[in-house]
Amino acid sequence: MHELIGSIGIVWFLFGLVVVVLWALLPFAVFGVKNRLDRLISENKRTNKQLASILEAITHQAERDSGSAE
């Protein structure tokens, strides 16, 4: 029975150690991901602007085509 309690204690200690290490590394991971998210957001905005200009060009072309068909 003492061996089982000692084994459980070791498991809890290792679990706690892993949690402490991960908690210490968390800020570095968050700030590392933040830069990537900022780049993705700016790329997404640029893509949306390009899509809007493409839609506008298609709309103008469709209006010209429908006007010349009449």
N, C-alpha and C positions, 0 to 999 in steps of 0.2 A: 504494500500500500504506500509506503514511503517513497518507493521508486516512482510510482505513478504521480504522486503529488510533486516530486522533484521534476519530473518530465513536463508536467503541465506548467510549472513555474518557468522552466526554460523556454517553452513555447511562447508563453505570455511575454517573457522578457524579449525574445527575438521579434515578436510581433510589435511590441512597443518600440524597439530600436528601429525597425523598418518604418514605422509611422513617423518617428522623430526625424529620421533622415529625409523622408519624402516631404515632410512639412518644411524642413529647412531649404529644400530645393524648389519648393513651390513658387516663390517670388521670381526666381530666375526663369522658370518655365513660362510664367504669365507674361513677363516683359519680353521674352523671346517670341512668344506668339503674337503679342500686341503689334510688333513691327510688321509681321507678315500680314496680319489683319488689316493694318493701315494701307499696305500696298495693294491688297485685294480690293479694298473699298475704293481706292483711287482708280484702279483698273476697271472696276465695275462701273464707276461713273463715266469713264472715258468710253466704254463700250455702249452704255446707254445713250450717250450723245451721238455716237456714230449710228446707232440703230434709229434714233429720232431723225437724223438727217437722211438716212436711207428711206425711211417711211415717208418723209416729206417729198423726196424726189419721186418716189413711186406714185404718191397721191397727185402731184403736179402732172406727171406723165399720163396718169389715168384720166385726169381732167382734160388734158389736151387731146388725148385720143377720143374721148367721148364727145368733145366739142367738134372735132373734125369729122366725126361719123354722121353728124346731123345734117 
